[in-house]
Amino acid sequence: MNKTTRVDPSVSTDTRDDASASDQALLPFADKMRYGAANMAGYAMILITGMFLPIFYSDTIGVPLGFIAIATALATAFDAITDPAMGWISDRTQTRWGRRIPWLAVGLPGVAIAFWLLFCPPESLTTTGAVIWFTACYLVFVLFQTVFLIPYYALGYELTLDYNDRTSLFAVTTYFGLCGIVLATWLPELLEFQLGMTTRAAYNTMGIIYAVLMVVTGLFLMQLREKPEFMALGKNPFVPGVRKAMRSRPFLIVLITYILTMVSFVVPGVLMFYHITYVLQVENPEFWMAIFAGIMSGTGFFTIPVWAMIAKRIGKLPTLIIAQCIGAVANFALFWAGVGDVWYVLGVMIVLGLIGGVDFLLLAMEADITDYDELLTGKRREGQFAALFGIVPKLVLIPGMAIPLSILAAAGYVPNEVQTPAVISSIKWIYILMPTTFYILNILVLLRYPISEKVHNAIGKAIEAHVEGESALDPVTGEMLLPPGTDIDEADDWQLDNFSSGELRRMTQHGPGTLTRDVILSILVSLAILVGCIFLTVQTIFGLDINEEPGTWCVLWIAMASASLAALVFHILRFKPARQMARQPINQNVVLKKIEKVSKIKRL
């Protein structure tokens, strides 16, 4: 087993004997500012590309919305490969500058230039040329965004090991992010209507501003220093790393919470304009949408310090549950909003904005989970966890956006017309009931989250015991844990995690050759789904004129293709280990011990 300590080597051995990892020196506030400042542009770019980019390309450049949706879905399919790959590569990088900083240096200029190009399409482009320009620039932007964001969040996980200091770090980070969002919400309005720019010039200028802001804040980010001792904890294979993560109860709980939280924000974001236009029936829906979005972001901006203070006093989990309760009640209150009730809705938006700044607690909880994973595996895998926390919600995002619009279409929605009572009822129920339901589900899921400050401190002490070669109590499950690699050879343990428990059982019954057959079958199933989705997508697109909308189903085919592509790559990476097991099988007693070990983890 690797004997490298996880804590700062400048701390004496005597001190480490009496302190957990959470007792180490806190991260200087200046470093929190350096880290958080980069989120001002990075976080805002996500909002801008989601909220303003479609409007800019559809209304100003002339790209049909359906093709914008297809390009966005293609980018998500691209993410399905690049996000996990970047996390794994980042964890395995070893340079004198660390594991994250070199990739941040590559991602920063790339994402800035790609973002600028997105908002500066040549005026001479035809509709077809604009579709190609948007798709190409957006894919490049998404690629460099991955190269930057995955190492960025991984770096945040490891900058401090203190339970409460992480809350402070990610509160500062979210504070900067909301600053960027507030600025982004009003910048187009300021440039176009207050300074008299054309729409194209206003968006061109916004692209330049955020590209420059990204580079400037990134220069401060580069001054941070990583923990060199984490590089010495060894590298992990990709597929076994995913399996080990998916068996972690804290990880699964936060991942599900992340997905539910994202959907509870995405659905109102997609339908807000429809609710303002057809339920409230105001004369200037664009104005009120900007007001509502700005109020929600602005309120969250001011409540971050309050949520951080509450979390420090009562803990991250209780604070997050309180926020979800507020969200459920406030969102359901929108049910009583009717024609002209803009001020009532404005009040509800202020209340919903109160919880807009609480998401930093999820980031802090994600960081705590990487510590628990170190206890279980003996490795630091911040990059892989950051990628998993990023890609799974993205795969859910497309259906989350497409399904509400499909329901409206089925109810008989006609653009720019007086809507039927059935359509208005559908808007209200989807806009209100779906997010409220997700808030409630979030509460039920979070109640099972096991890592408190006390548990986290116990995790740090257990890791130190493992470093010394001693057994330690798992504070999450209550089971005694041997140091990684003690009960089962570490190389064998990771090798066996290329396969499911069912595959390993079949191997013990019918021989190691079954693993290769099972993997090939999984590859063929994933490939068949991928090919089918591609065929349906291509058939739809090539059957349309450039000005026709491809429809929601085309976007869903691409979403399914992205998921099947991720599964295909996952199973292809298992083929070589399966062949190795056929040639050099691991002792059957070891395999049976591994099966029992995994079954025990699932029971717990």
C-alpha positions in Angstrom: 0.0 0.0 0.0 1.2 3.6 -0.7 2.3 5.2 2.5 2.2 8.8 1.3 0.3 11.0 3.8 -2.6 13.1 2.6 -1.9 16.1 4.6 0.5 19.0 4.1 4.0 17.8 4.5 4.9 21.0 6.4 2.8 19.8 9.3 4.8 17.8 11.8 4.2 14.1 12.4 3.4 14.8 16.1 0.8 17.3 15.1 -0.8 14.9 12.7 -1.1 12.3 15.4 -3.4 14.6 17.4 -5.4 16.2 14.5 -7.5 15.1 11.7 -7.1 16.4 8.2 -9.7 19.0 8.9 -7.5 20.6 11.5 -5.0 21.8 8.9 -4.4 25.5 8.3 -7.3 27.2 6.6 -7.1 28.5 3.1 -6.1 32.2 3.0 -9.0 34.4 2.0 -6.8 35.8 -0.8 -6.6 32.3 -2.3 -10.4 31.9 -2.0 -10.7 35.2 -4.0 -8.3 34.0 -6.6 -10.2 30.8 -7.1 -13.6 32.3 -6.9 -13.0 35.2 -9.3 -12.6 32.8 -12.2 -16.1 31.6 -11.7 -17.4 35.1 -12.5 -16.9 34.6 -16.2 -17.1 30.8 -16.2 -20.5 30.6 -14.5 -22.0 33.5 -16.5 -20.9 31.9 -19.8 -23.1 28.9 -19.0 -26.1 31.2 -18.4 -25.3 33.3 -21.5 -25.0 30.4 -23.8 -28.2 28.9 -22.4 -30.4 32.0 -22.3 -29.1 34.6 -24.8 -27.2 32.5 -27.4 -30.4 30.8 -28.9 -32.2 34.2 -29.1 -29.2 35.9 -30.7 -28.8 33.2 -33.4 -32.5 32.7 -34.1 -33.7 36.3 -34.1 -30.6 38.2 -35.2 -28.5 35.8 -37.2 -31.5 33.8 -38.6 -30.6 30.2 -37.5 -33.8 28.1 -37.0 -34.3 27.2 -33.4 -34.6 23.5 -34.2 -31.0 23.5 -35.5 -29.8 25.4 -32.5 -31.4 22.7 -30.3 -29.7 20.0 -32.5 -26.3 21.7 -32.2 -26.7 22.0 -28.4 -27.7 18.3 -28.2 -24.6 17.4 -30.3 -22.4 19.3 -27.9 -23.9 17.3 -25.0 -23.1 14.1 -26.9 -19.6 15.4 -27.3 -19.5 16.2 -23.5 -20.5 12.6 -22.8 -17.0 11.6 -23.9 -14.9 14.6 -23.1 -16.1 15.3 -19.6 -15.2 11.8 -18.1 -12.0 11.7 -20.2 -10.9 15.1 -18.9 -11.6 14.2 -15.3 -9.6 11.0 -15.7 -6.7 12.6 -17.5 -6.5 15.4 -15.0 -6.3 13.0 -12.1 -3.4 11.1 -13.8 -1.5 14.2 -14.9 1.8 14.7 -13.1 3.9 17.8 -13.7 5.9 20.2 -11.5 2.9 22.6 -11.7 0.5 20.0 -10.4 -2.4 18.0 -11.9 -4.9 20.9 -12.6 -3.0 24.1 -13.4 -1.5 22.9 -16.8 -5.0 22.1 -18.1 -6.4 25.4 -16.8 -3.7 27.1 -18.7 -4.9 25.3 -21.9 -8.6 25.8 -21.3 -8.6 29.5 -20.3 -7.5 31.0 -23.6 -9.4 28.4 -25.6 -12.7 29.0 -23.9 -12.3 32.8 -24.1 -11.6 32.8 -27.9 -14.4 30.3 -28.6 -16.9 32.3 -26.6 -15.9 35.5 -28.5 -16.2 33.7 -31.8 -19.7 32.5 -30.9 -20.9 36.0 -30.6 -19.0 37.4 -33.6 -20.3 35.5 -36.6 -19.5 37.2 -40.0 -22.4 39.3 -41.3 -22.0 37.7 -44.8 -23.0 34.2 -43.6 -26.0 32.5 -45.3 -28.5 30.6 -43.2 -26.6 27.3 -43.9 -23.3 29.0 -43.2 -24.6 30.4 -39.9 -25.8 26.9 -38.9 -22.3 25.6 -39.6 -20.6 28.5 -37.8 -22.8 28.1 -34.7 -22.3 24.3 -34.6 -18.5 24.4 -35.0 -17.9 27.3 -32.6 -20.2 25.9 -30.0 -18.5 22.5 -30.1 -15.1 24.1 -29.8 -16.4 26.2 -26.9 -17.8 23.2 -25.1 -14.5 21.3 -25.6 -12.4 24.1 -24.0 -15.1 24.7 -21.4 -14.6 21.0 -20.4 -10.8 21.4 -20.4 -11.2 24.4 -18.0 -14.1 23.5 -15.8 -13.4 19.9 -14.8 -9.9 20.7 -13.5 -11.2 23.9 -12.0 -13.8 22.2 -9.8 -11.4 19.4 -9.1 -8.9 22.0 -7.8 -11.5 23.5 -5.6 -12.2 20.1 -4.0 -8.6 19.8 -2.9 -7.6 23.3 -2.0 -8.7 22.9 1.6 -9.6 19.7 3.5 -11.5 21.5 6.3 -15.2 20.9 6.4 -16.3 24.5 7.1 -13.5 26.1 5.2 -14.8 24.4 2.0 -18.2 26.0 2.7 -16.5 29.4 2.8 -14.5 28.7 -0.4 -17.5 27.7 -2.4 -19.6 30.5 -1.0 -17.0 32.9 -2.3 -17.0 31.0 -5.6 -20.8 31.2 -6.0 -20.8 34.8 -5.0 -18.5 35.6 -7.9 -20.7 33.4 -10.1 -23.8 35.3 -9.3 -22.0 38.6 -9.9 -21.3 37.3 -13.4 -24.9 36.3 -13.8 -26.4 39.6 -12.6 -24.1 41.4 -15.0 -24.9 39.1 -17.9 -28.7 39.5 -17.2 -28.5 43.2 -17.7 -25.6 43.7 -20.1 -27.4 43.2 -23.4 -30.2 45.6 -22.2 -27.5 48.2 -21.2 -25.5 47.9 -24.5 -28.5 47.8 -26.8 -31.1 50.1 -25.3 -29.1 52.4 -23.1 -25.9 52.8 -25.3 -27.8 52.6 -28.6 -25.9 49.6 -30.1 -27.4 47.3 -32.7 -28.3 43.9 -31.4 -25.4 42.3 -33.2 -22.9 44.9 -31.9 -24.3 44.5 -28.4 -23.7 40.8 -28.4 -20.3 41.1 -30.1 -19.3 43.5 -27.3 -20.6 41.2 -24.6 -18.6 38.3 -26.1 -15.4 40.4 -25.9 -16.1 41.6 -22.4 -16.5 38.1 -21.0 -13.6 36.7 -23.0 -11.3 39.4 -21.5 -12.8 38.9 -18.0 -12.2 35.1 -18.3 -8.5 35.6 -19.1 -7.9 38.3 -16.5 -9.5 36.3 -13.6 -7.7 33.2 -14.9 -4.3 34.9 -14.4 -5.1 35.2 -10.7 -6.2 31.6 -10.7 -2.9 30.5 -12.0 -1.2 31.8 -8.9 -2.7 29.1 -6.7 -0.6 26.1 -5.7 -1.8 22.5 -5.6 -1.0 19.9 -2.9 1.9 18.0 -4.4 1.4 15.0 -2.0 -1.9 14.1 -3.8 0.0 13.3 -7.0 1.8 10.6 -5.1 -1.3 8.6 -4.2 -1.3 6.8 -7.5 -3.4 6.6 -10.7 -6.6 4.7 -11.1 -8.1 3.0 -14.2 -11.1 4.7 -15.8 -13.9 2.1 -15.7 -13.1 0.7 -12.2 -13.1 4.3 -11.0 -16.6 4.9 -12.3 -17.9 1.7 -10.7 -16.4 2.5 -7.3 -17.9 6.0 -7.4 -21.4 4.6 -8.3 -21.2 2.3 -5.3 -20.7 5.3 -2.9 -23.9 6.1 -1.1 -22.9 9.8 -0.4 -21.9 10.2 -4.0 -25.2 8.8 -5.4 -27.3 11.0 -3.0 -25.6 14.2 -4.0 -25.6 13.2 -7.7 -29.4 12.6 -7.5 -29.8 15.9 -5.6 -27.7 17.6 -8.3 -30.0 16.2 -11.1 -33.2 17.1 -9.3 -31.9 20.6 -8.5 -30.9 21.2 -12.1 -34.3 20.1 -13.4 -36.1 22.2 -10.9 -34.3 25.2 -12.3 -34.4 24.2 -16.0 -38.1 23.7 -16.3 -39.0 27.2 -15.0 -36.2 28.6 -17.1 -37.7 27.0 -20.2 -41.3 28.0 -19.5 -40.9 31.4 -17.7 -41.5 33.3 -20.9 -44.6 31.2 -21.7 -45.9 31.7 -18.2 -45.4 35.5 -18.3 -46.9 35.8 -21.8 -49.9 33.5 -21.7 -50.7 33.1 -18.0 -49.9 36.6 -16.6 -50.6 38.1 -20.1 -48.5 41.3 -19.6 -47.8 43.7 -22.4 -44.0 43.5 -22.3 -43.1 39.9 -21.4 -39.4 40.4 -22.4 -39.1 43.2 -19.8 -40.7 41.2 -17.0 -38.6 38.2 -17.8 -35.5 40.3 -17.4 -36.9 41.7 -14.1 -37.8 38.3 -12.7 -34.4 36.7 -13.7 -32.5 39.7 -12.3 -34.4 39.7 -9.1 -33.8 36.0 -8.5 -30.1 36.3 -9.2 -29.8 39.5 -7.2 -31.5 38.1 -4.2 -29.3 35.0 -4.2 -26.3 37.3 -4.5 -27.1 38.9 -1.1 -28.1 35.8 0.7 -24.9 33.7 0.2 -23.2 35.0 3.4 -26.4 34.3 5.3 -26.6 30.7 4.1 -22.8 30.2 4.8 -23.3 31.4 8.3 -26.3 29.1 8.9 -24.4 26.2 7.4 -21.5 26.8 9.7 -23.8 26.8 12.7 -26.1 23.9 11.9 -24.3 22.0 9.1 -24.6 21.8 5.3 -27.3 19.2 5.2 -29.9 20.9 7.5 -29.3 24.2 5.7 -29.8 22.6 2.3 -33.0 20.9 3.4 -34.4 24.3 4.8 -33.7 25.8 1.4 -35.5 23.0 -0.4 -38.5 23.5 1.8 -38.6 27.2 1.0 -38.3 26.4 -2.7 -41.2 23.9 -2.6 -43.6 26.3 -0.8 -42.7 29.4 -2.8 -42.9 27.6 -6.1 -46.3 26.1 -5.3 -47.5 29.6 -4.4 -47.2 30.5 -8.1 -50.3 28.3 -8.7 -52.5 31.3 -7.5 -51.0 33.8 -10.0 -53.3 34.9 -12.8 -53.7 37.6 -15.4 -51.8 40.8 -14.4 -50.5 39.4 -11.1 -46.9 40.5 -11.9 -46.3 42.0 -8.4 -47.5 38.9 -6.7 -45.1 36.8 -8.9 -42.3 39.3 -8.2 -42.7 38.6 -4.5 -42.5 34.9 -5.1 -39.4 35.4 -7.3 -37.8 37.2 -4.4 -38.5 34.3 -2.1 -37.2 31.8 -4.7 -34.1 34.0 -5.1 -33.4 33.4 -1.4 -32.4 29.9 -2.2 -30.5 30.7 -5.4 -27.3 31.2 -3.5 -27.4 28.0 -1.6 -26.1 25.7 -4.3 -22.5 26.3 -3.1 -23.3 23.8 -0.4 -23.6 21.0 -3.0 -20.0 21.8 -4.2 -18.7 21.7 -0.7 -20.5 18.3 -0.1 -18.9 17.0 -3.4 -15.5 17.9 -2.0 -16.3 16.0 1.3 -17.2 13.0 -0.8 -13.8 12.9 -2.4 -12.3 12.6 1.1 -14.6 9.6 1.8 -13.5 8.1 -1.5 -9.9 8.4 -0.4 -10.7 6.4 2.7 -12.3 3.6 0.6 -9.7 3.6 -2.3 -6.5 5.3 -1.0 -6.6 7.6 -4.1 -7.5 11.2 -4.8 -9.9 11.3 -7.7 -11.3 14.9 -7.7 -11.2 15.1 -11.5 -13.2 12.0 -12.0 -15.8 13.0 -9.5 -16.0 16.5 -11.0 -16.6 14.9 -14.4 -19.3 12.6 -13.1 -21.1 15.4 -11.2 -21.0 17.4 -14.5 -21.9 14.9 -17.2 -24.9 13.1 -15.7 -27.0 16.2 -15.1 -26.1 17.3 -18.7 -27.5 14.1 -20.1 -30.7 14.7 -18.1 -30.8 18.4 -19.1 -31.9 17.8 -22.7 -35.0 15.7 -21.9 -35.7 18.2 -19.1 -35.8 21.0 -21.6 -37.5 19.1 -24.4 -40.3 17.2 -22.6 -42.1 20.3 -21.3 -42.1 21.8 -24.8 -43.4 18.5 -26.2 -46.3 18.5 -23.6 -47.2 22.1 -24.7 -47.2 21.0 -28.3 -49.4 18.0 -27.6 -51.8 20.3 -25.7 -52.2 22.4 -28.9 -49.8 25.3 -28.4 -49.6 27.7 -31.3 -46.9 30.4 -31.3 -48.0 34.1 -31.1 -51.7 33.2 -30.8 -54.3 33.3 -28.1 -53.9 29.9 -26.3 -56.7 27.5 -25.4 -57.5 26.9 -21.7 -55.9 23.5 -22.1 -52.6 25.0 -23.1 -52.7 27.6 -20.3 -53.4 24.9 -17.8 -50.5 22.8 -19.1 -48.2 25.8 -18.8 -49.3 26.4 -15.1 -49.1 22.7 -14.1 -45.7 22.1 -15.7 -44.2 25.4 -14.6 -45.4 24.9 -11.0 -46.0 21.3 -10.3 -42.9 19.7 -11.8 -40.3 21.9 -9.9 -42.3 21.7 -6.7 -42.3 17.9 -7.0 -38.5 17.9 -7.5 -38.0 20.1 -4.5 -39.9 17.6 -2.3 -38.0 14.6 -3.8 -34.8 16.5 -3.1 -35.7 16.7 0.6 -36.5 13.0 0.8 -33.2 12.1 -0.9 -31.1 14.5 1.2 -32.4 13.0 4.4 -30.3 9.9 3.7 -27.0 11.9 3.3 -24.6 10.7 6.0 -21.6 13.1 6.1 -21.8 15.7 8.8 -18.9 17.7 10.2 -18.4 15.0 12.9 -18.4 12.2 10.3 -16.1 14.2 8.1 -13.6 14.6 10.9 -13.8 10.9 11.6 -13.1 10.2 7.9 -9.9 12.3 8.1 -8.7 10.3 11.2 -9.6 7.0 9.5 -7.5 8.0 6.5 -4.6 8.7 8.7 -5.0 5.3 10.3 -4.9 3.7 6.9 -1.7 5.6 6.0 -0.1 4.1 9.1 -1.2 0.6 7.9 -4.0 0.3 10.6 -7.6 -0.7 10.3 -10.2 2.0 10.8 -13.9 2.4 11.4 -15.9 3.6 8.4 -17.9 6.4 10.0 -20.6 6.2 7.2 -21.4 2.5 7.4 -20.0 1.6 10.9 -17.9 -1.2 9.4 -14.2 -1.8 10.1 -12.1 -1.1 7.0 -8.7 -2.6 6.3 -6.3 -0.3 4.4 -6.9 -0.5 0.6 -5.0 -3.4 -0.9 -4.9 -5.4 2.4 -7.8 -7.8 2.1 -7.6 -8.0 -1.7 -4.5 -7.1 -3.7 -4.9 -3.6 -4.9 -4.2 -4.4 -8.6 -6.7 -7.3 -8.5 -9.3 -5.2 -6.8 -9.2 -2.5 -9.5 -9.0 -5.1 -12.2 -12.2 -6.9 -11.0 -14.0 -3.6 -10.9 -14.0 -3.6 -14.7 -16.9 -6.0 -14.3 -20.3 -6.1 -12.6 -21.0 -8.6 -9.8 -23.3 -10.5 -12.2 -20.5 -10.9 -14.8 -18.1 -12.0 -12.1 -20.6 -14.6 -10.8 -21.0 -16.0 -14.3 -17.3 -16.2 -14.7 -16.9 -18.3 -11.5 -19.6 -20.7 -12.9 -18.6 -20.9 -16.5 -15.0 -19.8 -16.8 -13.3 -16.4 -17.5 -14.2 -16.6 -21.2 -17.7 -15.4 -20.3 -16.4 -12.0 -19.4 -15.3 -11.4 -23.0 -18.7 -12.5 -24.3 -20.6 -10.3 -21.8 -18.5 -7.3 -22.7 -18.9 -7.9 -26.5 -22.7 -8.2 -26.0 -22.8 -4.9 -24.1 -20.7 -3.2 -26.8 -23.1 -4.5 -29.5 -26.3 -3.3 -27.6 -24.8 0.1 -27.0 -23.7 0.3 -30.7 -27.1 -0.7 -31.9 -28.9 2.0 -29.9 -26.3 4.6 -31.0 -26.7 3.6 -34.7 -30.5 3.6 -34.4 -30.5 7.1 -32.9 -28.1 8.5 -35.5 -30.2 7.0 -38.3 -33.4 8.6 -36.9 -31.6 11.9 -36.4 -30.1 12.0 -39.9 -33.3 10.9 -41.5 -35.1 13.8 -39.8 -32.6 16.4 -40.6 -32.0 15.6 -44.3 -35.7 15.4 -44.8 -36.1 19.0 -43.9 -35.6 22.3 -45.6 -33.1 24.5 -43.8 -36.0 26.8 -42.5 -38.1 23.9 -41.2 -38.0 23.0 -37.5 -36.7 19.4 -36.9 -38.9 19.0 -33.8 -38.4 17.8 -30.2 -38.0 14.1 -31.1 -34.9 14.8 -33.1 -33.3 16.5 -30.0 -34.3 13.5 -27.9 -32.7 11.1 -30.4 -29.5 13.0 -30.0 -29.8 12.9 -26.2 -30.2 9.1 -26.4 -27.3 8.9 -28.8 -25.0 10.8 -26.4 -25.9 8.4 -23.5 -25.4 5.3 -25.7 -22.1 6.7 -27.0 -20.9 7.1 -23.4 -22.0 3.6 -22.7 -20.3 2.3 -25.9 -16.9 3.9 -24.9 -17.3 2.6 -21.4 -17.8 -1.0 -22.6 -15.0 -0.8 -25.2 -12.6 0.1 -22.4 -13.6 -3.1 -20.7 -12.7 -5.3 -23.6 -8.9 -5.4 -22.9 -9.3 -6.2 -19.2 -11.8 -9.0 -20.2 -9.2 -10.5 -22.6 -6.5 -10.2 -19.9 -8.8 -12.1 -17.4 -9.2 -14.8 -20.0 -5.5 -15.2 -20.4 -4.5 -14.7 -16.8 -7.5 -15.3 -14.6 -7.5 -14.1 -11.0 -7.8 -16.8 -8.3 -11.5 -17.8 -7.9 -11.4 -17.3 -4.1 -10.3 -13.7 -4.6 -13.1 -13.2 -7.1 -15.7 -14.6 -4.7 -14.3 -12.4 -1.9 -14.7 -9.4 -4.2 -18.3 -10.4 -5.0 -19.1 -10.6 -1.4 -17.3 -7.3 -0.7 -19.4 -5.5 -3.3 -22.6 -7.2 -2.2 -21.9 -6.0 1.4 -21.4 -2.4 0.2 -24.7 -2.5 -1.6 -26.5 -3.9 1.4 -25.0 -1.1 3.6 
